[in-house]
Structures are given as structure tokens and as C-alpha cells.
Amino acid sequence: MADQPVARVNRGPSPKWSWRSQAFRGVVYQVLAVAVIGFALWYLAHNTVLNMKARGIQSGFEFLTQPAGFDIGESLIPYDALDPFWKAFLVGVLNTLRVAIVGIVAATILGTLLGVGRFSRNAILRGICYAYVEVFRNVPVLLQLLMWYLLFTDILPPISEPFTLGGLAYLSKGGFSFPVPVWQMGQKLALAGAVLGIVGAVIYRRWAMRDFEKTGRPHSLFWNPVKIIVGMAFVGWLAGGAPMEWSVPVPTQFATEGGASVTPEFLSVLLGLVLYTSAFIAEVVRAGIASVARGQNEAAASLGLAPGQTMRLVTLPQALRVIIPPITSQYLNLTKNSSLAVAIGFPDVVSIANTSLSQTGRAVECIAIIMLVYLTTSLSTAAFMNWYNRRSAIKER
Amino acid sequence: MAAVFQPIAPRPAPIRTTGFVAWVRRNLFGDWKSTVTTAIIALVAIVYLPRILDWAVFHAVFGANLAACNEARGTGACWGVISEKHRFIIFGRYPYDQQWRPELATALMMALLVASCMRRFWHWWLAPLWIVVMAVYFLLMRGGALGLSYVATDNWGGLPLTIMLATLGILFAFPIAIVVALGRRSNMPAIRSLCIVYVELIRGVPLISVLFMASFLFPLFVPVGMSPDVLLRVLIGITLFAAAYLAETIRGGLQAVPKGQIEAAATLGLSYWQTQRKIVLPQALAIVVPSIVNSFIGIFKDTSLVTIVSLYELTGAMSLALNSDADWRPFKIEAYLFITLIYFAFCFAMSRYSLWVEKQVSASKNR
């Protein structure tokens, strides 16, 4: 970050306020640059104010408290058309985050599988992974979203006669419905148990690491914590009376009732983003694994580690350091690309802002909100990943 | 007693390690996991490949025959929609009888673009040549002179618009990106912070918000009474967006130039700009050529977004062509596949080129 001066030549003592002093020239250049940028911004703002006056456009954020007056197709929180604009924007932000988080998890899993698949011993599998990556990353993501949406709205059967997966889940033009457990005391206690289990797992890992360094006895640092978390959740579930009730969707003529469901819009956005981003993640993972020196594998083999152990204990930890920075930017890309949902009518924050913009005419405010939401998400994700990256970076001297 | 020659039994021939059979044995049936994978993939292919082939080839309608297409619906593809609509999909709303103009203009621009990628054409006259070609390009596209009829920018569309937005976007972004990249490495705090804010601001927001800005806010930014052309506004938006990404790419190249080079230049008494122009930038840019090509691919794909602010480039022209015609609208998926193929052909070719350049660069490093 802190770059060294490019050509600092010691020319001997030079007069402070002279054009020959590098420091003085630097100050002049900076003042000039700030003045030019400042003037340009003032000029744009000035023109904007004049234009708004000439066209009778109102400005200000007070419209956020007025009723929005439009319905939103899907929402995580209760919302209706009489609610104020800020609540509509909140619904949009939540929808964006929902798509982004689910998308990031799914794209990471799929991308890692595809990236590791490039090293498979099976030539057909290698070829399929290669072809997948090349096809999906060389086609615009907007086009992919539009295509998925077309498939979901055109090709799928109507709501009255959906595809079914064993009578439990249904797929139709109305979306995808699947069974969910009914939320009762047992689930709440199970969740509490899982939270306790996570705390316990962290404590266990600390102890295990310390014990390993003291005695050299290895402990499982993955399966034991998983056992602790699952076990605690199970105990919580039992303590709540072990509820077994599931809400199963039932297709009717006009809608699929019961269970949980996601709309075709959500599905197409999710599928498009996941398939597109996983192609990039696969390349990142492949490059990361390829970056680990071959000698490391050979050394692991000569120590008698099995191929799976080599991958888990030697290759992946080293590859991870190469993988994390580019994968962070892929996560950010996925989040930013979720804004394309506006093209197919998924009510994300851009789409809500677009609707509000056309209803109120407050272009400056609506676009500022979009930018603020994405900037906050981008910068906080970047900050978190930088922190994680520092933690997993090689500690050198 | 003479020993009788007793040949020992012939040993079995060694397992062949070259040739087709050996390749198959090693790569498809290496161990039991590999064998199972091959079997599963083969099974899936046997079930689905015939269906796909049936739809795409055997039951497909290739002529622009609406009745036949409607009959084949659900069982076969209707590639006839492409022969019927390809002119509209590729050229958008550009007047039908004038479409030789975008064809010629785009061919000219692409020829120069390809030439600019070849080292033997890297001369000083490349820059003025670009200006001349751009002038000819806009004369051809816009008309209104030399007996060419006038075509408003609203009617430009299709593949020529996609190529133009991507090319001009990256071309205009390039000088901005160099200045910003240098500014971000400057030791003047005000200039450095301005450049950091610009880059992080643009990279933190999606392209669509920049395009919304171009479409809704830029008209407010200009003096009262002026209304800049929508194509120009979108082009400015794309340029500003591409410049931030390109600046980071170029900064990576600047960081890769060894510090000794700069110190050597200082010893020779070169000024800051002389150092950058003669020593640093030539080395830095040579390193990042593959990344620049990748940025170009990104912008090329991203131009599909301008359809959201109602400019009809390839994706938009396709939607327009099919949505405006109720007869052919059911066969949208075939049209989608057609433009997918166009995008793929362009992007794949460019990514191959980028890989090739990367090999060249690393070859020159590992002499």
C-alpha cells in the first residue's frame, strides 16, 4: 500500500517555496487536483439542482416514510402495499441478501467439486468439468438468467399438474415447494442446543490443539466438533419432546398449499448466479491446487500419507492461501450480479428501487440507496475476507 | 553330448503403455472409482443424448416454416426462427436495406482491433489510425453525409452495438485507467486517496447502478436544456466502470516491475514521467496484456446489461425481435441458444488468445 516515492533524488538543499522543490510541486499538484475534482462535482451538483427546479422534480429522502403503494411478490417479512417505502427497500435488501448468501454457499460447493474434478483420474469427468467451465463463464450471466427464467415459466408444467419428487416436493410454473418441519418447542431447543454445541466445539478445538502440541496425540479437529454440534442439537430436540411433524406441500388447482416454497423468479436468479459463478470458482480452485508445488505431494507420499490425507492435510491448506483472495472477489461479483434480478422481476433491492424511482421520480435518492446498499455489502465482505485471509496467510518471520 | 537347444517359454508381452487401448485403460478404467464414474456417465449419456439429439436434430425444423414449427413444438427444435429473424437479431432496428453499413463498419473496426493485438503493427501510427477508423465508423453508422441516409443512434443495435460498446468502452477506459493506476501508487496523499475512492466506489457497486445513473442522472448533470444522446451516456457509464477495473489490473502490472528498474532510471536522471513512459509502463503493460484481454471479455459480456436501459444490443435485439412477433415468440429458447453461441464464440476465442499471450510472455521470461 505505502508505495515508496518513485524517483526521490537528493538534489541537495533546495529552497522551500521554489518550483524546483519536489515537496512544493507535490503540494501544488494536489491542490490543483482537488480543486479540479471539487469544481467538477460542484458543477454537476449545480446543474442537477437547476435541472430539478426546471423540471419540477422534488428531492429529499422524506418519501421513505410515505406509503409505497405497490405489492411485492415475495418477502421474508410481512409487507403490504400500505407499508412505507423504507420497508419496501428493507424487503428488497433482505431478498438480495437471501439470494446472495444461498448463492455463495451453493456456488462454493459446486465450484470446488468442479475444480477438484479437473484433477480427476477419469478423462471423461475431466472433460466434462472443463467443458462446463468454458461454456458457463463465456456466456453473459444476464442471458443465462433470462434463459432459466424462460425455462421455468415456459417449459415447466402448470401449477395444477406439477412434477413431483416422490409426492413430497413439487416443481411447476408456480415454483418449487418442499416439506419443512413444523416450528415447535423441539426445534427451538434444537437450535439452542446447536448454538451451545458450536461454543463447545470451539472450546474443544482449542483444547485439542493445545493437547496435540503438548503430547503429540492427534485429535480429530473436524469430526469431533461436528459430533459435538449435532449431538447437542439432538439433545435439545429430544428435550423438546422430539417433534416429528412435517408440513408437506399439497398441490391444488390454483396453488400448492403447505410446506415451504420458492418462486420461479428466485429459482432462476439463484440457478443462473450459481452456475455462472461456480465456473469462475472452479477455475480459482483449480489454479490454487495447481499452485502447490509437486514436491509437497511427493514428500507427503514418502511420509506414507494416503492420497486423501495428502489432499486434506497438505495440498488444500496450502492451496487455500492462493484461493481465498480471488474467491472473495467472486463472492462480491455474485452479490453484485444479483442486481440483474431486475431483468426477470425478482424483487431485489435494485428492482424495488427501480419501481420506487418510476413512482416517485426521485432518481438521485433511489440510485444513492442502491449504491449505498452494495457498497456496504462489498466493503464489509471485503473487510471480513481480509481478516480471514490474514489469519490463514503464511506467518513468515 | 551336445546340449540340445531348449528355448524357455516366451514371456507375456508387456502391457502396452502407449496407444489408444492403453490410454482408455489408464484414463477411463484406472481404478474402481474411475470405472464406476465412467459407467455412470455412459448410462446418463445413453438415456439423455438420444433425446437431446432428437430435439435438436432429428425432429427439428430447419426452414423458416411457421406451420411446421408449430407442429414440431415440444418434440423438436425450431431452428427456422433463426433463419427467419437472424437479420433483426444481429442488426437490431437498423434499417433493413442499410445493414451493409454496420456490417462494413464493424468489420473495419474489428480488423483494426485484431491488428492492434499483433506485435508487428505496434507503431506510432496506430493511434491516428484508430481516430481515422473511428471517424469512418461513425460516418458509416450515422450517415447524413456522402449520400448515406441518416440513422439515429436509437436505431443502432444488435451485434455491432455490442462490439462497439465493448471496444470503445475499453479503448476510452485505457488512458483513464493508466492515470488512476499511477495515481494510486503516487506518494501524494490527496491524489492517492482520490484514486482509491474512485476505484473502490466503482468496484463496490454493480454495473447496473452505473447504467441507471447514466440513464437517469446524467441528463440532470448537464446544463439546463441539453439532453445528451442515450448511447453517449451509456458509453460514458461503461467507460467509467471499465476504467476502475482496468486500473486495478494495470496497478498489478506496475507492482510487478522490479524497483531496481525505477532506481536505475532515477540514476540516469529521468524525470517521473520519463521513467513511467520509457521504463515502467512498457514493462508493466506487457505483463498485464492477458488480464486486459480478460477485462475486455468481461466488458463484452457486461454490455448485455444495456438492454435494461433500453439500448438494443444483441440480447436486447433478440428479445425485441421475438417479443414483437407473437407467431414466433414460442421459439424464444432456440433464439436464446443462437445468441449464446455468438457470445460463446467471441468470448472463447478471446480467452484462447489471452492464454496464448500469457504463454508468450512467460516464454520470454524463461529464456
Interface residues (C-beta under 8 A of the other chain):
Chain A: D3 Q4 P5 V6 A7 R8 V9 G26 Y29 Q30 V31 A33 V34 I37 L44 N47 T48 L50 N51 M52 A54 S120 R121 N122 A123 I124 L125 I128 E134 V135 R137 N138 V139 P140 V141 L142 L143 L146 M147 L150 L151 D154 I155 K336 N337 S339 L340 V342 A343 V350 N354 L357 A363 V364 I367 I370 M371 Y374 L375 S378 L379
Chain B: W23 N27 L28 G30 D31 K33 S34 T37 T38 I41 R185 S186 N187 M188 P189 A190 I191 L194 E200 L201 R203 G204 V205 P206 L207 I208 S209 F212 M213 F216 L217 P219 L220 F221 V222 P223 V224 K259 I262 A265 A266 G269 L270 S271 Y272 T275 Q276 I297 K301 D302 S304 L305 T307 I308 T315 S319 P330 K332 I333 Y336 I339 T340 Y343 F344 C347 F348 S351
